[in-house]
Each structure stands twice: as C-alpha cells, then as structure tokens.
Amino acid sequence: MAEDVRKIVEIMSKEKGLPKDVIISALVEGMRTAAKKRLGSQAEVEAIYNEEEGKIEVYRLYEVVEEVHNPEKEISLAEARKKNASVRVGDTIGEPVNIKDLGRIAAQLTKQILTQKIRGAEKELIYQEYKDKVGQVVSGFVHRFSRKDVILSIGRAEAMLPENEQIPTERYHRGERLKALILEVRRTGDPQIIVSRTHPEFLKKLFEREVPEIREGIVKIVAVAREPGRRAKMAVTSKDPDVDPVGACVGLRGSRVQVVVQELKGEKIDIIPWDPDPAKLVYNALSPAECTQVIVDEENKTLEVIVPDDQLSLAIGREGQNVRLASKLLGWRIDVYSESQYARRQDPEFLKMLEIDGLSEEVAGRLYDNGFKSLKELADAEPEKIAEVGRIKLSEAEELIRKAREKLSAGGDGQG
C-alpha cells in the first residue's frame, strides 16, 4: 500500500460503480485498523490519503508531556523537540509508520475491511437507486435459486422472487428472462429487492407498457382480480367516448393482450368495461354468461344474480373460478342462481326443506322438481323413491325422511 494507489482507486471505482472517495475512505480505514492492531490497542493511530503523492500515510500519535507516564501514548517535551523545536506541552505529534513493517496479516486485515466497506457502500447505492422504484416493473435473468426462492440478476443488483410471489404454474430456468413488480426495497439484507409476479398491480403495469392510451391517461384500469397463472379479470374505462377501452387493451387482432398473456405464460385475461353501477358491472364481469336479473343489496354489498338454467355452469366457471374472480373484481359477494333455483327459493316450503341438516340445495332442487315440494311430501315419501330422484344412497334418503318428520313434529317451522 506504500505504492501509488491512484490506479487501484480508479480501477475499483469503475468495477464497483462507486465514487472514488468511498474506495479511498475504505482503504484509509483499513490501513488505520491494521496499524492499530500491529502497534497495540493503546496506540493512537491516524491514516490519511496523500492525493498529491498517491499514497496512504499512517502516523502514530503521541501527546507531548513534561513527564512520561504512558509511553504508548505520550512523549516527553525534550524528545518531541528533537523532532520539532516549536512543539509545546499538550500538543500532538505524529511519527510516520512504515507500512511495510505492518506485515502480511495487516495487509489481509486491510483487504477484509476494504471488502466490507465496499459491500456496504454497494448496498447503500442499490438502495438509493431502487427505493423510489417500488411499484415499477423490472426485467432480469434467472441467476440462481435459494431453496424455493428465485434470485434474479437485474443489472448490478439482485432481486428475490419469493415462492409465495411466484406464479404456481410456472417453472423457472437459469438464464431465463423474466419481468416482475418491485414490492419492497430493503436497506440491508441480501438480496435487498423483493419482487412479485402474482400481484394484481403487475398485470396493470404490463398493460401500461403495451397500451399507449393507458400511459396517456385516456384509458384507465379501474380494478384487477387474478388467480395467477390461470385467469384474470380487468375492468377498464375511457375518458374519451370515441376510444373503446376494451378494444384499446386488446389491440388489433389481440396483439396487445397477447404480449401480456405470453409474459404470464398463458394466463387467460378477461377485459371488461367498468361501470359504477354494480348491477351493470356484474353483467360484464360474469361474461360470457348472460344474466337474466340482478338483485342488489347495497347494505351488505351482496348481489344475487339469476341466469338461464343452461348458463349456470358457465357463470360459475370451473371450480367456481368465474364468479370468484368477478366477486374479487367488484369487492361484493356474488350468489349465482339458475332461473329454476331462484324460482324454487321464492317458495317458503322449499326454504324449509333447505333447513334440514345435510340436505344440499342441489339434492333439494332435484326432489322439488320431481314433486317433493314440502317437508310433508318428503316425510311421507318412500326412501327408495327419494334415493332415486335425489341420486343419493338409500341410507341417506332414510335419514332425510327421518329429519323431515322430526321437523314436522316440532311444528314444521324449522325450529327445535
């Protein structure tokens, strides 16, 4: 380190992307610590960077005293004046330390401290660069895996895609390019940047990149609901009556939406027009199913949606996905009934049947449609007939008949 360190500073500054003064500060502190370790804990040590000569100078400091009591820290006035005739008691003088005398251990210690300092400076630099980018999309390559988390290389920084922020249907490979939404930037830790591919905001940002009308503020994404990797619903509106918000997001021959679908590895996206009226919005949200009627309960934020009998499974979707996403999109509970189901629910006798513990609405509906329209008719029925029309086991039919009789004996009002 006695040699010119200017080139070292120059090279490290370029390699690490750090200011030169950060590198110099790290070198100076490293040399000071190394010298103190060599000279003993009692020694007072100072290190400075001589920019003119391009080297780090280390000095052992002594306090000038009349009589020395601690030779590790003090020097007599007489001895000090041999070095500098103008010194006085109470002054501090520095004695140069030959850096070569500090030895290999000191050099290793300097390197260790330098590495720590640079790493800390790099982390601060990354934090400052990304702290205002939360909510933005970054692009990077799959660099490595940490258990089930994916580590992305995004320039000189690394970002972690945790398992719970990964799309369940995706499998990642080293070198694969991915986009993700920045969720959090930490000042400490490794890595410091946490990203997501499942967040609804990620879908919005992907469309924002592809649709100029969104960037210009003409088209607005009002709400998004996702089941990542499977399906999503997005409600959009337009400030300009001449601009179709759905068409703008879909693009010519689906060009824009397909870019987003490809990035999400095939996630299906339903784009629907937004409407402030929840009844009208749910018509759009349950598409492609058609709705016959919508009953709105604003107080409880509940919607009862009636659809044609042949549209029920379409409205509900596979495993309830369509209605579940529509409910998330609106922020309302949605109960979907076929026209037959809704008609049955208007009959008080059918509702009493539904009070029987263990009798599902599906089975009750089959019984009702086959002539068993009340507790009495169920109680008087033959178990074999109930099992046949209800498509249930004989033992289950016998149990339903028993419970119906119990309710009738208790008054038939569903109490007791």
VOGUVO-514746 format. One record per residue (C-alpha): y, z, x; chain. Coordinates in steps of 0.5 Angstrom, whole numbers, plus 500, padded with zeros to 3 digits. Layout:
// VOGUVO-514746
+-----+-----+-----+-----+
!  yy !  zz !  xx ! mol !
+-----+-----+-----+-----+
!   Y !   Z !   X !   A !
...
+-----+-----+-----+-----+
END
This chain:
// VOGUVO-514746
+-----+-----+-----+-----+
!  yy !  zz !  xx ! mol !
+-----+-----+-----+-----+
! 500 ! 500 ! 500 !   A !
! 504 ! 500 ! 506 !   A !
! 505 ! 493 ! 506 !   A !
! 509 ! 488 ! 502 !   A !
! 507 ! 490 ! 494 !   A !
! 512 ! 485 ! 491 !   A !
! 507 ! 480 ! 491 !   A !
! 502 ! 485 ! 488 !   A !
! 507 ! 487 ! 482 !   A !
! 508 ! 479 ! 481 !   A !
! 501 ! 477 ! 480 !   A !
! 499 ! 484 ! 476 !   A !
! 505 ! 483 ! 471 !   A !
! 503 ! 475 ! 470 !   A !
! 496 ! 477 ! 469 !   A !
! 497 ! 483 ! 464 !   A !
! 503 ! 480 ! 461 !   A !
! 507 ! 487 ! 463 !   A !
! 514 ! 488 ! 465 !   A !
! 515 ! 489 ! 473 !   A !
! 518 ! 496 ! 472 !   A !
! 511 ! 498 ! 468 !   A !
! 507 ! 496 ! 474 !   A !
! 512 ! 499 ! 479 !   A !
! 512 ! 505 ! 476 !   A !
! 504 ! 506 ! 475 !   A !
! 504 ! 504 ! 483 !   A !
! 509 ! 510 ! 485 !   A !
! 506 ! 515 ! 480 !   A !
! 499 ! 513 ! 483 !   A !
! 502 ! 514 ! 490 !   A !
! 505 ! 521 ! 489 !   A !
! 499 ! 523 ! 486 !   A !
! 495 ! 521 ! 491 !   A !
! 499 ! 524 ! 497 !   A !
! 500 ! 531 ! 493 !   A !
! 492 ! 531 ! 493 !   A !
! 492 ! 530 ! 500 !   A !
! 497 ! 535 ! 502 !   A !
! 495 ! 540 ! 497 !   A !
! 498 ! 543 ! 491 !   A !
! 503 ! 547 ! 494 !   A !
! 507 ! 541 ! 497 !   A !
! 513 ! 538 ! 493 !   A !
! 512 ! 530 ! 494 !   A !
! 516 ! 524 ! 492 !   A !
! 515 ! 517 ! 492 !   A !
! 520 ! 511 ! 491 !   A !
! 520 ! 504 ! 491 !   A !
! 524 ! 501 ! 496 !   A !
! 525 ! 494 ! 493 !   A !
! 529 ! 491 ! 499 !   A !
! 523 ! 492 ! 504 !   A !
! 518 ! 491 ! 498 !   A !
! 514 ! 497 ! 499 !   A !
! 513 ! 504 ! 496 !   A !
! 515 ! 510 ! 501 !   A !
! 512 ! 517 ! 500 !   A !
! 516 ! 523 ! 502 !   A !
! 514 ! 531 ! 503 !   A !
! 520 ! 535 ! 501 !   A !
! 522 ! 542 ! 504 !   A !
! 527 ! 547 ! 502 !   A !
! 532 ! 549 ! 507 !   A !
! 532 ! 556 ! 508 !   A !
! 534 ! 562 ! 513 !   A !
! 527 ! 565 ! 514 !   A !
! 521 ! 561 ! 512 !   A !
! 516 ! 565 ! 507 !   A !
! 512 ! 559 ! 505 !   A !
! 511 ! 553 ! 510 !   A !
! 508 ! 549 ! 505 !   A !
! 515 ! 548 ! 501 !   A !
! 520 ! 551 ! 506 !   A !
! 523 ! 549 ! 513 !   A !
! 528 ! 553 ! 517 !   A !
! 535 ! 551 ! 518 !   A !
! 534 ! 551 ! 525 !   A !
! 528 ! 546 ! 524 !   A !
! 532 ! 542 ! 519 !   A !
! 538 ! 541 ! 523 !   A !
! 534 ! 537 ! 528 !   A !
! 532 ! 532 ! 523 !   A !
! 539 ! 532 ! 520 !   A !
! 545 ! 536 ! 523 !   A !
! 549 ! 536 ! 517 !   A !
! 544 ! 540 ! 512 !   A !
! 545 ! 547 ! 509 !   A !
! 541 ! 552 ! 506 !   A !
! 539 ! 550 ! 499 !   A !
! 539 ! 543 ! 501 !   A !
! 532 ! 539 ! 500 !   A !
! 530 ! 534 ! 506 !   A !
! 524 ! 529 ! 506 !   A !
! 519 ! 528 ! 511 !   A !
! 516 ! 521 ! 511 !   A !
! 509 ! 521 ! 509 !   A !
! 504 ! 515 ! 513 !   A !
! 501 ! 512 ! 507 !   A !
! 495 ! 510 ! 512 !   A !
! 494 ! 517 ! 513 !   A !
! 492 ! 519 ! 506 !   A !
! 485 ! 516 ! 507 !   A !
! 480 ! 512 ! 502 !   A !
! 480 ! 517 ! 497 !   A !
! 487 ! 517 ! 496 !   A !
! 487 ! 509 ! 495 !   A !
! 482 ! 510 ! 490 !   A !
! 486 ! 515 ! 486 !   A !
! 492 ! 511 ! 486 !   A !
! 488 ! 505 ! 483 !   A !
! 485 ! 509 ! 478 !   A !
! 492 ! 512 ! 476 !   A !
! 494 ! 505 ! 476 !   A !
! 489 ! 502 ! 471 !   A !
! 490 ! 508 ! 466 !   A !
! 497 ! 507 ! 466 !   A !
! 497 ! 499 ! 465 !   A !
! 492 ! 500 ! 460 !   A !
! 496 ! 505 ! 456 !   A !
! 502 ! 500 ! 457 !   A !
! 498 ! 494 ! 455 !   A !
! 496 ! 498 ! 448 !   A !
! 503 ! 500 ! 447 !   A !
! 505 ! 493 ! 448 !   A !
! 500 ! 491 ! 443 !   A !
! 502 ! 496 ! 438 !   A !
! 509 ! 494 ! 439 !   A !
! 507 ! 486 ! 438 !   A !
! 503 ! 487 ! 432 !   A !
! 506 ! 494 ! 428 !   A !
! 510 ! 489 ! 424 !   A !
! 505 ! 484 ! 422 !   A !
! 501 ! 489 ! 417 !   A !
! 499 ! 484 ! 411 !   A !
! 499 ! 478 ! 415 !   A !
! 493 ! 473 ! 417 !   A !
! 491 ! 473 ! 424 !   A !
! 486 ! 468 ! 427 !   A !
! 481 ! 469 ! 432 !   A !
! 474 ! 468 ! 435 !   A !
! 468 ! 473 ! 434 !   A !
! 468 ! 476 ! 441 !   A !
! 462 ! 482 ! 441 !   A !
! 459 ! 487 ! 436 !   A !
! 460 ! 494 ! 436 !   A !
! 454 ! 496 ! 432 !   A !
! 455 ! 493 ! 425 !   A !
! 463 ! 492 ! 426 !   A !
! 465 ! 485 ! 429 !   A !
! 470 ! 485 ! 434 !   A !
! 475 ! 479 ! 434 !   A !
! 479 ! 476 ! 440 !   A !
! 486 ! 475 ! 438 !   A !
! 490 ! 473 ! 444 !   A !
! 490 ! 478 ! 449 !   A !
! 489 ! 483 ! 443 !   A !
! 482 ! 485 ! 440 !   A !
! 481 ! 487 ! 432 !   A !
! 476 ! 490 ! 429 !   A !
! 473 ! 488 ! 422 !   A !
! 469 ! 494 ! 420 !   A !
! 463 ! 493 ! 416 !   A !
! 466 ! 495 ! 409 !   A !
! 471 ! 490 ! 410 !   A !
! 466 ! 484 ! 412 !   A !
! 464 ! 479 ! 406 !   A !
! 457 ! 481 ! 404 !   A !
! 454 ! 474 ! 404 !   A !
! 457 ! 472 ! 411 !   A !
! 453 ! 473 ! 418 !   A !
! 458 ! 472 ! 424 !   A !
! 456 ! 469 ! 431 !   A !
! 459 ! 470 ! 437 !   A !
! 465 ! 464 ! 439 !   A !
! 466 ! 463 ! 431 !   A !
! 473 ! 462 ! 429 !   A !
! 475 ! 467 ! 423 !   A !
! 481 ! 469 ! 419 !   A !
! 483 ! 476 ! 417 !   A !
! 488 ! 480 ! 414 !   A !
! 491 ! 485 ! 418 !   A !
! 490 ! 492 ! 415 !   A !
! 492 ! 497 ! 420 !   A !
! 495 ! 497 ! 427 !   A !
! 494 ! 504 ! 431 !   A !
! 498 ! 506 ! 437 !   A !
! 492 ! 509 ! 440 !   A !
! 484 ! 507 ! 440 !   A !
! 480 ! 501 ! 442 !   A !
! 481 ! 497 ! 438 !   A !
! 488 ! 498 ! 435 !   A !
! 488 ! 493 ! 430 !   A !
! 484 ! 493 ! 424 !   A !
! 483 ! 487 ! 419 !   A !
! 479 ! 485 ! 413 !   A !
! 476 ! 479 ! 410 !   A !
! 475 ! 482 ! 403 !   A !
! 482 ! 485 ! 401 !   A !
! 485 ! 481 ! 395 !   A !
! 491 ! 480 ! 399 !   A !
! 487 ! 476 ! 404 !   A !
! 486 ! 471 ! 398 !   A !
! 493 ! 471 ! 397 !   A !
! 495 ! 469 ! 404 !   A !
! 490 ! 464 ! 405 !   A !
! 493 ! 460 ! 398 !   A !
! 500 ! 462 ! 401 !   A !
! 498 ! 458 ! 407 !   A !
! 496 ! 452 ! 403 !   A !
! 501 ! 451 ! 398 !   A !
! 508 ! 450 ! 399 !   A !
! 510 ! 452 ! 392 !   A !
! 508 ! 459 ! 394 !   A !
! 511 ! 459 ! 400 !   A !
! 518 ! 456 ! 397 !   A !
! 517 ! 462 ! 391 !   A !
! 516 ! 456 ! 386 !   A !
! 509 ! 459 ! 384 !   A !
! 507 ! 466 ! 384 !   A !
! 501 ! 469 ! 385 !   A !
! 501 ! 475 ! 380 !   A !
! 494 ! 478 ! 380 !   A !
! 488 ! 477 ! 384 !   A !
! 481 ! 480 ! 383 !   A !
! 475 ! 479 ! 388 !   A !
! 468 ! 480 ! 388 !   A !
! 468 ! 478 ! 396 !   A !
! 463 ! 472 ! 397 !   A !
! 461 ! 471 ! 390 !   A !
! 467 ! 470 ! 386 !   A !
! 474 ! 471 ! 385 !   A !
! 480 ! 470 ! 379 !   A !
! 487 ! 469 ! 381 !   A !
! 493 ! 469 ! 376 !   A !
! 499 ! 464 ! 377 !   A !
! 505 ! 463 ! 374 !   A !
! 511 ! 458 ! 376 !   A !
! 519 ! 459 ! 376 !   A !
! 519 ! 451 ! 374 !   A !
! 517 ! 449 ! 368 !   A !
! 516 ! 442 ! 371 !   A !
! 511 ! 445 ! 376 !   A !
! 504 ! 447 ! 374 !   A !
! 502 ! 453 ! 378 !   A !
! 494 ! 452 ! 377 !   A !
! 495 ! 444 ! 379 !   A !
! 499 ! 446 ! 385 !   A !
! 494 ! 451 ! 387 !   A !
! 488 ! 447 ! 386 !   A !
! 491 ! 441 ! 390 !   A !
! 490 ! 433 ! 389 !   A !
! 482 ! 433 ! 388 !   A !
! 482 ! 440 ! 389 !   A !
! 484 ! 439 ! 396 !   A !
! 488 ! 446 ! 397 !   A !
! 483 ! 450 ! 394 !   A !
! 477 ! 447 ! 397 !   A !
! 480 ! 449 ! 404 !   A !
! 480 ! 457 ! 402 !   A !
! 473 ! 456 ! 399 !   A !
! 471 ! 454 ! 406 !   A !
! 474 ! 459 ! 409 !   A !
! 471 ! 464 ! 405 !   A !
! 464 ! 461 ! 406 !   A !
! 463 ! 458 ! 399 !   A !
! 466 ! 464 ! 394 !   A !
! 468 ! 461 ! 387 !   A !
! 475 ! 461 ! 385 !   A !
! 478 ! 461 ! 378 !   A !
! 485 ! 460 ! 378 !   A !
! 488 ! 461 ! 371 !   A !
! 495 ! 461 ! 368 !   A !
! 499 ! 468 ! 368 !   A !
! 501 ! 471 ! 361 !   A !
! 505 ! 477 ! 360 !   A !
! 501 ! 478 ! 353 !   A !
! 494 ! 481 ! 355 !   A !
! 491 ! 478 ! 349 !   A !
! 493 ! 471 ! 351 !   A !
! 491 ! 472 ! 358 !   A !
! 484 ! 475 ! 357 !   A !
! 483 ! 468 ! 353 !   A !
! 485 ! 465 ! 360 !   A !
! 481 ! 470 ! 364 !   A !
! 475 ! 469 ! 361 !   A !
! 475 ! 462 ! 361 !   A !
! 470 ! 457 ! 361 !   A !
! 468 ! 461 ! 355 !   A !
! 472 ! 461 ! 348 !   A !
! 475 ! 467 ! 345 !   A !
! 475 ! 467 ! 337 !   A !
! 479 ! 473 ! 337 !   A !
! 482 ! 479 ! 341 !   A !
! 484 ! 486 ! 338 !   A !
! 489 ! 489 ! 343 !   A !
! 489 ! 497 ! 344 !   A !
! 495 ! 498 ! 348 !   A !
! 495 ! 505 ! 348 !   A !
! 488 ! 506 ! 351 !   A !
! 489 ! 499 ! 355 !   A !
! 483 ! 496 ! 351 !   A !
! 481 ! 489 ! 349 !   A !
! 476 ! 487 ! 344 !   A !
! 474 ! 480 ! 345 !   A !
! 470 ! 476 ! 340 !   A !
! 467 ! 470 ! 342 !   A !
! 462 ! 465 ! 339 !   A !
! 455 ! 467 ! 339 !   A !
! 453 ! 461 ! 344 !   A !
! 458 ! 463 ! 348 !   A !
! 457 ! 471 ! 349 !   A !
! 453 ! 470 ! 356 !   A !
! 458 ! 465 ! 358 !   A !
! 464 ! 470 ! 357 !   A !
! 460 ! 476 ! 360 !   A !
! 457 ! 472 ! 366 !   A !
! 451 ! 473 ! 371 !   A !
! 450 ! 481 ! 371 !   A !
! 457 ! 482 ! 368 !   A !
! 461 ! 478 ! 373 !   A !
! 466 ! 474 ! 369 !   A !
! 468 ! 480 ! 364 !   A !
! 468 ! 485 ! 370 !   A !
! 473 ! 480 ! 374 !   A !
! 477 ! 479 ! 368 !   A !
! 478 ! 486 ! 367 !   A !
! 480 ! 488 ! 374 !   A !
! 485 ! 482 ! 374 !   A !
! 488 ! 485 ! 367 !   A !
! 487 ! 492 ! 369 !   A !
! 485 ! 493 ! 362 !   A !
! 478 ! 495 ! 359 !   A !
! 475 ! 489 ! 356 !   A !
! 469 ! 489 ! 351 !   A !
! 466 ! 483 ! 349 !   A !
! 462 ! 482 ! 343 !   A !
! 459 ! 476 ! 339 !   A !
! 461 ! 474 ! 332 !   A !
! 455 ! 477 ! 330 !   A !
! 455 ! 483 ! 334 !   A !
! 462 ! 484 ! 331 !   A !
! 461 ! 483 ! 324 !   A !
! 455 ! 488 ! 325 !   A !
! 460 ! 493 ! 328 !   A !
! 464 ! 493 ! 321 !   A !
! 458 ! 495 ! 317 !   A !
! 458 ! 503 ! 317 !   A !
! 451 ! 503 ! 316 !   A !
! 450 ! 499 ! 323 !   A !
! 454 ! 504 ! 327 !   A !
! 450 ! 510 ! 324 !   A !
! 444 ! 506 ! 327 !   A !
! 447 ! 506 ! 334 !   A !
! 448 ! 514 ! 334 !   A !
! 440 ! 514 ! 334 !   A !
! 439 ! 516 ! 342 !   A !
! 435 ! 511 ! 345 !   A !
! 437 ! 505 ! 341 !   A !
! 440 ! 500 ! 344 !   A !
! 445 ! 495 ! 341 !   A !
! 441 ! 489 ! 343 !   A !
! 435 ! 492 ! 339 !   A !
! 439 ! 495 ! 333 !   A !
! 442 ! 488 ! 332 !   A !
! 435 ! 485 ! 332 !   A !
! 433 ! 490 ! 327 !   A !
! 439 ! 489 ! 323 !   A !
! 439 ! 481 ! 323 !   A !
! 431 ! 482 ! 320 !   A !
! 433 ! 486 ! 314 !   A !
! 433 ! 493 ! 317 !   A !
! 441 ! 495 ! 316 !   A !
! 441 ! 502 ! 315 !   A !
! 438 ! 509 ! 317 !   A !
! 434 ! 509 ! 311 !   A !
! 431 ! 502 ! 311 !   A !
! 429 ! 504 ! 319 !   A !
! 426 ! 510 ! 317 !   A !
! 422 ! 507 ! 311 !   A !
! 419 ! 501 ! 316 !   A !
! 412 ! 500 ! 318 !   A !
! 412 ! 502 ! 326 !   A !
! 408 ! 495 ! 327 !   A !
! 414 ! 491 ! 324 !   A !
! 419 ! 495 ! 328 !   A !
! 416 ! 493 ! 334 !   A !
! 415 ! 486 ! 332 !   A !
! 422 ! 484 ! 330 !   A !
! 425 ! 489 ! 335 !   A !
! 421 ! 487 ! 341 !   A !
! 419 ! 494 ! 343 !   A !
! 413 ! 498 ! 344 !   A !
! 409 ! 501 ! 338 !   A !
! 410 ! 508 ! 341 !   A !
! 418 ! 506 ! 342 !   A !
! 418 ! 504 ! 335 !   A !
! 415 ! 510 ! 332 !   A !
! 420 ! 514 ! 336 !   A !
! 426 ! 511 ! 333 !   A !
! 423 ! 511 ! 326 !   A !
! 422 ! 519 ! 327 !   A !
! 429 ! 520 ! 329 !   A !
! 432 ! 516 ! 323 !   A !
! 428 ! 520 ! 319 !   A !
! 431 ! 526 ! 322 !   A !
! 438 ! 524 ! 321 !   A !
! 437 ! 522 ! 314 !   A !
! 434 ! 529 ! 313 !   A !
! 440 ! 532 ! 316 !   A !
! 445 ! 528 ! 312 !   A !
! 445 ! 521 ! 315 !   A !
! 452 ! 522 ! 318 !   A !
! 450 ! 522 ! 325 !   A !
! 451 ! 530 ! 325 !   A !
! 446 ! 535 ! 327 !   A !
+-----+-----+-----+-----+
END
